[in-house]
Amino acid sequence: MRPARRILGLPVDAALIIAGVFVVLALFAGVVIPGARRRDRARDGGTYSGDRRRG
């Protein structure tokens, strides 16, 4: 009987699941973070005047 294959010391199935979770989190962050920055800019009228933020 052959030993089970391992990636970074983990069984292949576990390594694939963990890699999939990282990919999903990266995609989620790529969608959420730019959306938050757009809302922040729109709240200031779309300008970078800085008068409101110095307060």
PDBQT receptor file of N, H, CA, C and O in Angstrom, charges set to zero:
ATOM      1  N   MET A   1       0.843  -1.184   0.000  1.00  0.00    +0.000 N 
ATOM      2  CA  MET A   1       0.000   0.000   0.000  1.00  0.00    +0.000 C 
ATOM      3  C   MET A   1       0.893   1.255   0.000  1.00  0.00    +0.000 C 
ATOM      4  O   MET A   1       1.869   1.334   0.747  1.00  0.00    +0.000 OA
ATOM      5  N   ARG A   2       0.548   2.208  -0.832  1.00  0.00    +0.000 N 
ATOM      6  H   ARG A   2      -0.244   2.144  -1.438  1.00  0.00    +0.000 HD
ATOM      7  CA  ARG A   2       1.333   3.439  -0.935  1.00  0.00    +0.000 C 
ATOM      8  C   ARG A   2       0.892   4.450   0.107  1.00  0.00    +0.000 C 
ATOM      9  O   ARG A   2      -0.291   4.509   0.442  1.00  0.00    +0.000 OA
ATOM     10  N   PRO A   3       1.819   5.249   0.630  1.00  0.00    +0.000 N 
ATOM     11  CA  PRO A   3       1.419   6.307   1.571  1.00  0.00    +0.000 C 
ATOM     12  C   PRO A   3       0.635   7.408   0.847  1.00  0.00    +0.000 C 
ATOM     13  O   PRO A   3       0.837   7.657  -0.341  1.00  0.00    +0.000 OA
ATOM     14  N   ALA A   4      -0.243   8.045   1.576  1.00  0.00    +0.000 N 
ATOM     15  H   ALA A   4      -0.407   7.844   2.542  1.00  0.00    +0.000 HD
ATOM     16  CA  ALA A   4      -1.067   9.109   0.982  1.00  0.00    +0.000 C 
ATOM     17  C   ALA A   4      -0.188  10.290   0.593  1.00  0.00    +0.000 C 
ATOM     18  O   ALA A   4       0.792  10.594   1.273  1.00  0.00    +0.000 OA
ATOM     19  N   ARG A   5      -0.539  10.944  -0.490  1.00  0.00    +0.000 N 
ATOM     20  H   ARG A   5      -1.335  10.697  -1.042  1.00  0.00    +0.000 HD
ATOM     21  CA  ARG A   5       0.217  12.109  -0.937  1.00  0.00    +0.000 C 
ATOM     22  C   ARG A   5      -0.047  13.281   0.003  1.00  0.00    +0.000 C 
ATOM     23  O   ARG A   5      -1.132  13.420   0.568  1.00  0.00    +0.000 OA
ATOM     24  N   ARG A   6       0.963  14.109   0.150  1.00  0.00    +0.000 N 
ATOM     25  H   ARG A   6       1.845  13.996  -0.309  1.00  0.00    +0.000 HD
ATOM     26  CA  ARG A   6       0.843  15.252   1.054  1.00  0.00    +0.000 C 
ATOM     27  C   ARG A   6       1.378  16.503   0.389  1.00  0.00    +0.000 C 
ATOM     28  O   ARG A   6       2.310  16.452  -0.414  1.00  0.00    +0.000 OA
ATOM     29  N   ILE A   7       0.767  17.637   0.739  1.00  0.00    +0.000 N 
ATOM     30  H   ILE A   7       0.010  17.679   1.391  1.00  0.00    +0.000 HD
ATOM     31  CA  ILE A   7       1.215  18.961   0.296  1.00  0.00    +0.000 C 
ATOM     32  C   ILE A   7       1.425  19.782   1.557  1.00  0.00    +0.000 C 
ATOM     33  O   ILE A   7       0.488  19.997   2.326  1.00  0.00    +0.000 OA
ATOM     34  N   LEU A   8       2.644  20.239   1.767  1.00  0.00    +0.000 N 
ATOM     35  H   LEU A   8       3.404  20.064   1.142  1.00  0.00    +0.000 HD
ATOM     36  CA  LEU A   8       2.997  20.998   2.971  1.00  0.00    +0.000 C 
ATOM     37  C   LEU A   8       2.614  20.241   4.249  1.00  0.00    +0.000 C 
ATOM     38  O   LEU A   8       2.216  20.846   5.245  1.00  0.00    +0.000 OA
ATOM     39  N   GLY A   9       2.739  18.930   4.205  1.00  0.00    +0.000 N 
ATOM     40  H   GLY A   9       3.063  18.439   3.396  1.00  0.00    +0.000 HD
ATOM     41  CA  GLY A   9       2.451  18.117   5.373  1.00  0.00    +0.000 C 
ATOM     42  C   GLY A   9       0.981  17.786   5.577  1.00  0.00    +0.000 C 
ATOM     43  O   GLY A   9       0.632  17.066   6.513  1.00  0.00    +0.000 OA
ATOM     44  N   LEU A  10       0.119  18.302   4.713  1.00  0.00    +0.000 N 
ATOM     45  H   LEU A  10       0.403  18.886   3.952  1.00  0.00    +0.000 HD
ATOM     46  CA  LEU A  10      -1.323  18.032   4.829  1.00  0.00    +0.000 C 
ATOM     47  C   LEU A  10      -1.752  17.046   3.758  1.00  0.00    +0.000 C 
ATOM     48  O   LEU A  10      -1.151  16.999   2.684  1.00  0.00    +0.000 OA
ATOM     49  N   PRO A  11      -2.780  16.260   4.034  1.00  0.00    +0.000 N 
ATOM     50  CA  PRO A  11      -3.339  15.420   2.968  1.00  0.00    +0.000 C 
ATOM     51  C   PRO A  11      -3.811  16.296   1.802  1.00  0.00    +0.000 C 
ATOM     52  O   PRO A  11      -4.210  17.444   2.002  1.00  0.00    +0.000 OA
ATOM     53  N   VAL A  12      -3.761  15.753   0.603  1.00  0.00    +0.000 N 
ATOM     54  H   VAL A  12      -3.436  14.821   0.441  1.00  0.00    +0.000 HD
ATOM     55  CA  VAL A  12      -4.097  16.525  -0.595  1.00  0.00    +0.000 C 
ATOM     56  C   VAL A  12      -5.501  17.117  -0.495  1.00  0.00    +0.000 C 
ATOM     57  O   VAL A  12      -5.702  18.273  -0.868  1.00  0.00    +0.000 OA
ATOM     58  N   ASP A  13      -6.466  16.362  -0.007  1.00  0.00    +0.000 N 
ATOM     59  H   ASP A  13      -6.303  15.423   0.296  1.00  0.00    +0.000 HD
ATOM     60  CA  ASP A  13      -7.841  16.870   0.101  1.00  0.00    +0.000 C 
ATOM     61  C   ASP A  13      -7.912  18.103   0.999  1.00  0.00    +0.000 C 
ATOM     62  O   ASP A  13      -8.561  19.090   0.649  1.00  0.00    +0.000 OA
ATOM     63  N   ALA A  14      -7.257  18.052   2.136  1.00  0.00    +0.000 N 
ATOM     64  H   ALA A  14      -6.731  17.251   2.420  1.00  0.00    +0.000 HD
ATOM     65  CA  ALA A  14      -7.281  19.187   3.061  1.00  0.00    +0.000 C 
ATOM     66  C   ALA A  14      -6.578  20.396   2.449  1.00  0.00    +0.000 C 
ATOM     67  O   ALA A  14      -7.044  21.525   2.608  1.00  0.00    +0.000 OA
ATOM     68  N   ALA A  15      -5.462  20.173   1.753  1.00  0.00    +0.000 N 
ATOM     69  H   ALA A  15      -5.085  19.256   1.624  1.00  0.00    +0.000 HD
ATOM     70  CA  ALA A  15      -4.738  21.278   1.125  1.00  0.00    +0.000 C 
ATOM     71  C   ALA A  15      -5.590  21.947   0.043  1.00  0.00    +0.000 C 
ATOM     72  O   ALA A  15      -5.580  23.171  -0.087  1.00  0.00    +0.000 OA
ATOM     73  N   LEU A  16      -6.316  21.154  -0.722  1.00  0.00    +0.000 N 
ATOM     74  H   LEU A  16      -6.323  20.160  -0.616  1.00  0.00    +0.000 HD
ATOM     75  CA  LEU A  16      -7.182  21.724  -1.771  1.00  0.00    +0.000 C 
ATOM     76  C   LEU A  16      -8.333  22.526  -1.162  1.00  0.00    +0.000 C 
ATOM     77  O   LEU A  16      -8.692  23.582  -1.683  1.00  0.00    +0.000 OA
ATOM     78  N   ILE A  17      -8.905  22.044  -0.085  1.00  0.00    +0.000 N 
ATOM     79  H   ILE A  17      -8.614  21.186   0.339  1.00  0.00    +0.000 HD
ATOM     80  CA  ILE A  17      -9.999  22.765   0.568  1.00  0.00    +0.000 C 
ATOM     81  C   ILE A  17      -9.494  24.090   1.124  1.00  0.00    +0.000 C 
ATOM     82  O   ILE A  17     -10.151  25.119   0.960  1.00  0.00    +0.000 OA
ATOM     83  N   ILE A  18      -8.343  24.080   1.775  1.00  0.00    +0.000 N 
ATOM     84  H   ILE A  18      -7.809  23.244   1.908  1.00  0.00    +0.000 HD
ATOM     85  CA  ILE A  18      -7.784  25.311   2.340  1.00  0.00    +0.000 C 
ATOM     86  C   ILE A  18      -7.448  26.304   1.227  1.00  0.00    +0.000 C 
ATOM     87  O   ILE A  18      -7.709  27.499   1.367  1.00  0.00    +0.000 OA
ATOM     88  N   ALA A  19      -6.874  25.822   0.125  1.00  0.00    +0.000 N 
ATOM     89  H   ALA A  19      -6.662  24.852   0.011  1.00  0.00    +0.000 HD
ATOM     90  CA  ALA A  19      -6.564  26.697  -1.006  1.00  0.00    +0.000 C 
ATOM     91  C   ALA A  19      -7.841  27.301  -1.591  1.00  0.00    +0.000 C 
ATOM     92  O   ALA A  19      -7.858  28.475  -1.960  1.00  0.00    +0.000 OA
ATOM     93  N   GLY A  20      -8.900  26.513  -1.676  1.00  0.00    +0.000 N 
ATOM     94  H   GLY A  20      -8.886  25.559  -1.376  1.00  0.00    +0.000 HD
ATOM     95  CA  GLY A  20     -10.178  27.021  -2.181  1.00  0.00    +0.000 C 
ATOM     96  C   GLY A  20     -10.748  28.105  -1.290  1.00  0.00    +0.000 C 
ATOM     97  O   GLY A  20     -11.301  29.088  -1.783  1.00  0.00    +0.000 OA
ATOM     98  N   VAL A  21     -10.620  27.936   0.025  1.00  0.00    +0.000 N 
ATOM     99  H   VAL A  21     -10.171  27.137   0.425  1.00  0.00    +0.000 HD
ATOM    100  CA  VAL A  21     -11.104  28.951   0.962  1.00  0.00    +0.000 C 
ATOM    101  C   VAL A  21     -10.330  30.255   0.768  1.00  0.00    +0.000 C 
ATOM    102  O   VAL A  21     -10.923  31.333   0.787  1.00  0.00    +0.000 OA
ATOM    103  N   PHE A  22      -9.010  30.164   0.582  1.00  0.00    +0.000 N 
ATOM    104  H   PHE A  22      -8.529  29.287   0.566  1.00  0.00    +0.000 HD
ATOM    105  CA  PHE A  22      -8.207  31.365   0.343  1.00  0.00    +0.000 C 
ATOM    106  C   PHE A  22      -8.617  32.070  -0.946  1.00  0.00    +0.000 C 
ATOM    107  O   PHE A  22      -8.671  33.299  -0.987  1.00  0.00    +0.000 OA
ATOM    108  N   VAL A  23      -8.902  31.313  -1.986  1.00  0.00    +0.000 N 
ATOM    109  H   VAL A  23      -8.858  30.315  -1.952  1.00  0.00    +0.000 HD
ATOM    110  CA  VAL A  23      -9.322  31.912  -3.254  1.00  0.00    +0.000 C 
ATOM    111  C   VAL A  23     -10.651  32.637  -3.087  1.00  0.00    +0.000 C 
ATOM    112  O   VAL A  23     -10.811  33.756  -3.575  1.00  0.00    +0.000 OA
ATOM    113  N   VAL A  24     -11.597  32.016  -2.406  1.00  0.00    +0.000 N 
ATOM    114  H   VAL A  24     -11.466  31.107  -2.009  1.00  0.00    +0.000 HD
ATOM    115  CA  VAL A  24     -12.902  32.647  -2.184  1.00  0.00    +0.000 C 
ATOM    116  C   VAL A  24     -12.758  33.920  -1.358  1.00  0.00    +0.000 C 
ATOM    117  O   VAL A  24     -13.392  34.929  -1.668  1.00  0.00    +0.000 OA
ATOM    118  N   LEU A  25     -11.935  33.889  -0.313  1.00  0.00    +0.000 N 
ATOM    119  H   LEU A  25     -11.421  33.070  -0.062  1.00  0.00    +0.000 HD
ATOM    120  CA  LEU A  25     -11.715  35.083   0.509  1.00  0.00    +0.000 C 
ATOM    121  C   LEU A  25     -11.064  36.200  -0.299  1.00  0.00    +0.000 C 
ATOM    122  O   LEU A  25     -11.423  37.366  -0.134  1.00  0.00    +0.000 OA
ATOM    123  N   ALA A  26     -10.120  35.867  -1.163  1.00  0.00    +0.000 N 
ATOM    124  H   ALA A  26      -9.829  34.920  -1.297  1.00  0.00    +0.000 HD
ATOM    125  CA  ALA A  26      -9.474  36.883  -1.998  1.00  0.00    +0.000 C 
ATOM    126  C   ALA A  26     -10.467  37.503  -2.969  1.00  0.00    +0.000 C 
ATOM    127  O   ALA A  26     -10.451  38.717  -3.173  1.00  0.00    +0.000 OA
ATOM    128  N   LEU A  27     -11.323  36.699  -3.566  1.00  0.00    +0.000 N 
ATOM    129  H   LEU A  27     -11.336  35.713  -3.401  1.00  0.00    +0.000 HD
ATOM    130  CA  LEU A  27     -12.342  37.235  -4.471  1.00  0.00    +0.000 C 
ATOM    131  C   LEU A  27     -13.331  38.121  -3.721  1.00  0.00    +0.000 C 
ATOM    132  O   LEU A  27     -13.713  39.185  -4.209  1.00  0.00    +0.000 OA
ATOM    133  N   PHE A  28     -13.740  37.686  -2.548  1.00  0.00    +0.000 N 
ATOM    134  H   PHE A  28     -13.430  36.822  -2.151  1.00  0.00    +0.000 HD
ATOM    135  CA  PHE A  28     -14.671  38.464  -1.732  1.00  0.00    +0.000 C 
ATOM    136  C   PHE A  28     -14.054  39.814  -1.363  1.00  0.00    +0.000 C 
ATOM    137  O   PHE A  28     -14.717  40.847  -1.457  1.00  0.00    +0.000 OA
ATOM    138  N   ALA A  29     -12.787  39.808  -0.945  1.00  0.00    +0.000 N 
ATOM    139  H   ALA A  29     -12.248  38.969  -0.869  1.00  0.00    +0.000 HD
ATOM    140  CA  ALA A  29     -12.107  41.060  -0.584  1.00  0.00    +0.000 C 
ATOM    141  C   ALA A  29     -11.961  41.955  -1.802  1.00  0.00    +0.000 C 
ATOM    142  O   ALA A  29     -12.077  43.175  -1.681  1.00  0.00    +0.000 OA
ATOM    143  N   GLY A  30     -11.713  41.388  -2.962  1.00  0.00    +0.000 N 
ATOM    144  H   GLY A  30     -11.619  40.397  -3.061  1.00  0.00    +0.000 HD
ATOM    145  CA  GLY A  30     -11.587  42.178  -4.183  1.00  0.00    +0.000 C 
ATOM    146  C   GLY A  30     -12.877  42.861  -4.577  1.00  0.00    +0.000 C 
ATOM    147  O   GLY A  30     -12.849  43.895  -5.244  1.00  0.00    +0.000 OA
ATOM    148  N   VAL A  31     -14.000  42.308  -4.180  1.00  0.00    +0.000 N 
ATOM    149  H   VAL A  31     -14.022  41.468  -3.637  1.00  0.00    +0.000 HD
ATOM    150  CA  VAL A  31     -15.295  42.920  -4.487  1.00  0.00    +0.000 C 
ATOM    151  C   VAL A  31     -15.681  43.927  -3.406  1.00  0.00    +0.000 C 
ATOM    152  O   VAL A  31     -16.172  45.009  -3.727  1.00  0.00    +0.000 OA
ATOM    153  N   VAL A  32     -15.474  43.600  -2.150  1.00  0.00    +0.000 N 
ATOM    154  H   VAL A  32     -15.075  42.720  -1.889  1.00  0.00    +0.000 HD
ATOM    155  CA  VAL A  32     -15.946  44.423  -1.040  1.00  0.00    +0.000 C 
ATOM    156  C   VAL A  32     -15.086  45.670  -0.839  1.00  0.00    +0.000 C 
ATOM    157  O   VAL A  32     -15.629  46.760  -0.656  1.00  0.00    +0.000 OA
ATOM    158  N   ILE A  33     -13.777  45.538  -0.869  1.00  0.00    +0.000 N 
ATOM    159  H   ILE A  33     -13.336  44.653  -1.017  1.00  0.00    +0.000 HD
ATOM    160  CA  ILE A  33     -12.902  46.673  -0.547  1.00  0.00    +0.000 C 
ATOM    161  C   ILE A  33     -13.022  47.799  -1.570  1.00  0.00    +0.000 C 
ATOM    162  O   ILE A  33     -13.160  48.948  -1.152  1.00  0.00    +0.000 OA
ATOM    163  N   PRO A  34     -12.979  47.553  -2.879  1.00  0.00    +0.000 N 
ATOM    164  CA  PRO A  34     -13.157  48.672  -3.815  1.00  0.00    +0.000 C 
ATOM    165  C   PRO A  34     -14.531  49.316  -3.707  1.00  0.00    +0.000 C 
ATOM    166  O   PRO A  34     -14.657  50.524  -3.906  1.00  0.00    +0.000 OA
ATOM    167  N   GLY A  35     -15.555  48.544  -3.398  1.00  0.00    +0.000 N 
ATOM    168  H   GLY A  35     -15.453  47.563  -3.236  1.00  0.00    +0.000 HD
ATOM    169  CA  GLY A  35     -16.893  49.108  -3.225  1.00  0.00    +0.000 C 
ATOM    170  C   GLY A  35     -16.951  50.063  -2.048  1.00  0.00    +0.000 C 
ATOM    171  O   GLY A  35     -17.617  51.096  -2.123  1.00  0.00    +0.000 OA
ATOM    172  N   ALA A  36     -16.267  49.738  -0.965  1.00  0.00    +0.000 N 
ATOM    173  H   ALA A  36     -15.726  48.899  -0.903  1.00  0.00    +0.000 HD
ATOM    174  CA  ALA A  36     -16.241  50.613   0.207  1.00  0.00    +0.000 C 
ATOM    175  C   ALA A  36     -15.502  51.907  -0.114  1.00  0.00    +0.000 C 
ATOM    176  O   ALA A  36     -15.903  52.972   0.356  1.00  0.00    +0.000 OA
ATOM    177  N   ARG A  37     -14.444  51.838  -0.894  1.00  0.00    +0.000 N 
ATOM    178  H   ARG A  37     -14.119  50.973  -1.275  1.00  0.00    +0.000 HD
ATOM    179  CA  ARG A  37     -13.695  53.042  -1.246  1.00  0.00    +0.000 C 
ATOM    180  C   ARG A  37     -14.529  53.950  -2.139  1.00  0.00    +0.000 C 
ATOM    181  O   ARG A  37     -14.448  55.172  -2.022  1.00  0.00    +0.000 OA
ATOM    182  N   ARG A  38     -15.335  53.366  -3.036  1.00  0.00    +0.000 N 
ATOM    183  H   ARG A  38     -15.401  52.372  -3.131  1.00  0.00    +0.000 HD
ATOM    184  CA  ARG A  38     -16.196  54.191  -3.892  1.00  0.00    +0.000 C 
ATOM    185  C   ARG A  38     -17.235  54.923  -3.055  1.00  0.00    +0.000 C 
ATOM    186  O   ARG A  38     -17.506  56.100  -3.297  1.00  0.00    +0.000 OA
ATOM    187  N   ARG A  39     -17.823  54.237  -2.067  1.00  0.00    +0.000 N 
ATOM    188  H   ARG A  39     -17.602  53.282  -1.871  1.00  0.00    +0.000 HD
ATOM    189  CA  ARG A  39     -18.820  54.887  -1.221  1.00  0.00    +0.000 C 
ATOM    190  C   ARG A  39     -18.194  56.021  -0.425  1.00  0.00    +0.000 C 
ATOM    191  O   ARG A  39     -18.808  57.073  -0.250  1.00  0.00    +0.000 OA
ATOM    192  N   ASP A  40     -16.981  55.812   0.055  1.00  0.00    +0.000 N 
ATOM    193  H   ASP A  40     -16.482  54.957  -0.087  1.00  0.00    +0.000 HD
ATOM    194  CA  ASP A  40     -16.297  56.836   0.838  1.00  0.00    +0.000 C 
ATOM    195  C   ASP A  40     -16.044  58.070  -0.014  1.00  0.00    +0.000 C 
ATOM    196  O   ASP A  40     -16.236  59.190   0.459  1.00  0.00    +0.000 OA
ATOM    197  N   ARG A  41     -15.623  57.892  -1.246  1.00  0.00    +0.000 N 
ATOM    198  H   ARG A  41     -15.467  56.982  -1.630  1.00  0.00    +0.000 HD
ATOM    199  CA  ARG A  41     -15.381  59.020  -2.136  1.00  0.00    +0.000 C 
ATOM    200  C   ARG A  41     -16.684  59.739  -2.472  1.00  0.00    +0.000 C 
ATOM    201  O   ARG A  41     -16.721  60.969  -2.512  1.00  0.00    +0.000 OA
ATOM    202  N   ALA A  42     -17.752  58.982  -2.713  1.00  0.00    +0.000 N 
ATOM    203  H   ALA A  42     -17.722  57.982  -2.681  1.00  0.00    +0.000 HD
ATOM    204  CA  ALA A  42     -19.023  59.590  -3.082  1.00  0.00    +0.000 C 
ATOM    205  C   ALA A  42     -19.593  60.405  -1.930  1.00  0.00    +0.000 C 
ATOM    206  O   ALA A  42     -20.262  61.413  -2.160  1.00  0.00    +0.000 OA
ATOM    207  N   ARG A  43     -19.342  59.989  -0.711  1.00  0.00    +0.000 N 
ATOM    208  H   ARG A  43     -18.799  59.170  -0.525  1.00  0.00    +0.000 HD
ATOM    209  CA  ARG A  43     -19.847  60.697   0.456  1.00  0.00    +0.000 C 
ATOM    210  C   ARG A  43     -19.247  62.101   0.551  1.00  0.00    +0.000 C 
ATOM    211  O   ARG A  43     -19.873  63.007   1.099  1.00  0.00    +0.000 OA
ATOM    212  N   ASP A  44     -18.046  62.280   0.023  1.00  0.00    +0.000 N 
ATOM    213  H   ASP A  44     -17.537  61.544  -0.422  1.00  0.00    +0.000 HD
ATOM    214  CA  ASP A  44     -17.376  63.573   0.082  1.00  0.00    +0.000 C 
ATOM    215  C   ASP A  44     -17.668  64.400  -1.164  1.00  0.00    +0.000 C 
ATOM    216  O   ASP A  44     -16.982  65.391  -1.414  1.00  0.00    +0.000 OA
ATOM    217  N   GLY A  45     -18.647  64.025  -1.932  1.00  0.00    +0.000 N 
ATOM    218  H   GLY A  45     -19.205  63.220  -1.729  1.00  0.00    +0.000 HD
ATOM    219  CA  GLY A  45     -19.003  64.785  -3.117  1.00  0.00    +0.000 C 
ATOM    220  C   GLY A  45     -18.125  64.461  -4.314  1.00  0.00    +0.000 C 
ATOM    221  O   GLY A  45     -18.233  65.124  -5.346  1.00  0.00    +0.000 OA
ATOM    222  N   GLY A  46     -17.273  63.476  -4.207  1.00  0.00    +0.000 N 
ATOM    223  H   GLY A  46     -17.185  62.937  -3.369  1.00  0.00    +0.000 HD
ATOM    224  CA  GLY A  46     -16.438  63.081  -5.325  1.00  0.00    +0.000 C 
ATOM    225  C   GLY A  46     -15.223  63.968  -5.522  1.00  0.00    +0.000 C 
ATOM    226  O   GLY A  46     -14.523  63.836  -6.526  1.00  0.00    +0.000 OA
ATOM    227  N   THR A  47     -14.956  64.870  -4.586  1.00  0.00    +0.000 N 
ATOM    228  H   THR A  47     -15.525  64.978  -3.771  1.00  0.00    +0.000 HD
ATOM    229  CA  THR A  47     -13.790  65.734  -4.726  1.00  0.00    +0.000 C 
ATOM    230  C   THR A  47     -12.769  65.397  -3.652  1.00  0.00    +0.000 C 
ATOM    231  O   THR A  47     -13.077  64.721  -2.671  1.00  0.00    +0.000 OA
ATOM    232  N   TYR A  48     -11.585  65.865  -3.848  1.00  0.00    +0.000 N 
ATOM    233  H   TYR A  48     -11.335  66.414  -4.645  1.00  0.00    +0.000 HD
ATOM    234  CA  TYR A  48     -10.520  65.657  -2.884  1.00  0.00    +0.000 C 
ATOM    235  C   TYR A  48     -10.128  66.979  -2.250  1.00  0.00    +0.000 C 
ATOM    236  O   TYR A  48      -8.947  67.230  -2.012  1.00  0.00    +0.000 OA
ATOM    237  N   SER A  49     -11.108  67.820  -1.978  1.00  0.00    +0.000 N 
ATOM    238  H   SER A  49     -12.067  67.616  -2.171  1.00  0.00    +0.000 HD
ATOM    239  CA  SER A  49     -10.824  69.171  -1.460  1.00  0.00    +0.000 C 
ATOM    240  C   SER A  49     -10.156  69.147  -0.100  1.00  0.00    +0.000 C 
ATOM    241  O   SER A  49      -9.302  69.987   0.182  1.00  0.00    +0.000 OA
ATOM    242  N   GLY A  50     -10.529  68.202   0.747  1.00  0.00    +0.000 N 
ATOM    243  H   GLY A  50     -11.223  67.520   0.518  1.00  0.00    +0.000 HD
ATOM    244  CA  GLY A  50      -9.892  68.062   2.041  1.00  0.00    +0.000 C 
ATOM    245  C   GLY A  50     -10.435  68.992   3.116  1.00  0.00    +0.000 C 
ATOM    246  O   GLY A  50     -10.077  68.823   4.282  1.00  0.00    +0.000 OA
ATOM    247  N   ASP A  51     -11.273  69.958   2.789  1.00  0.00    +0.000 N 
ATOM    248  H   ASP A  51     -11.563  70.096   1.842  1.00  0.00    +0.000 HD
ATOM    249  CA  ASP A  51     -11.792  70.906   3.772  1.00  0.00    +0.000 C 
ATOM    250  C   ASP A  51     -12.613  70.206   4.856  1.00  0.00    +0.000 C 
ATOM    251  O   ASP A  51     -12.519  70.560   6.031  1.00  0.00    +0.000 OA
ATOM    252  N   ARG A  52     -13.402  69.234   4.473  1.00  0.00    +0.000 N 
ATOM    253  H   ARG A  52     -13.478  68.946   3.519  1.00  0.00    +0.000 HD
ATOM    254  CA  ARG A  52     -14.261  68.548   5.445  1.00  0.00    +0.000 C 
ATOM    255  C   ARG A  52     -13.454  67.622   6.350  1.00  0.00    +0.000 C 
ATOM    256  O   ARG A  52     -13.839  67.405   7.499  1.00  0.00    +0.000 OA
ATOM    257  N   ARG A  53     -12.357  67.077   5.865  1.00  0.00    +0.000 N 
ATOM    258  H   ARG A  53     -12.044  67.253   4.932  1.00  0.00    +0.000 HD
ATOM    259  CA  ARG A  53     -11.615  66.078   6.616  1.00  0.00    +0.000 C 
ATOM    260  C   ARG A  53     -10.631  66.699   7.600  1.00  0.00    +0.000 C 
ATOM    261  O   ARG A  53     -10.197  66.015   8.527  1.00  0.00    +0.000 OA
ATOM    262  N   ARG A  54     -10.269  67.940   7.440  1.00  0.00    +0.000 N 
ATOM    263  H   ARG A  54     -10.621  68.496   6.687  1.00  0.00    +0.000 HD
ATOM    264  CA  ARG A  54      -9.282  68.541   8.340  1.00  0.00    +0.000 C 
ATOM    265  C   ARG A  54      -9.841  68.794   9.719  1.00  0.00    +0.000 C 
ATOM    266  O   ARG A  54      -9.129  68.670  10.715  1.00  0.00    +0.000 OA
ATOM    267  N   GLY A  55     -11.109  69.148   9.785  1.00  0.00    +0.000 N 
ATOM    268  H   GLY A  55     -11.687  69.249   8.975  1.00  0.00    +0.000 HD
ATOM    269  CA  GLY A  55     -11.852  69.470  10.964  1.00  0.00    +0.000 C 
ATOM    270  C   GLY A  55     -11.301  69.223  12.251  1.00  0.00    +0.000 C 
ATOM    271  O   GLY A  55     -11.944  69.502  13.262  1.00  0.00    +0.000 OA
TER     272      GLY A  55
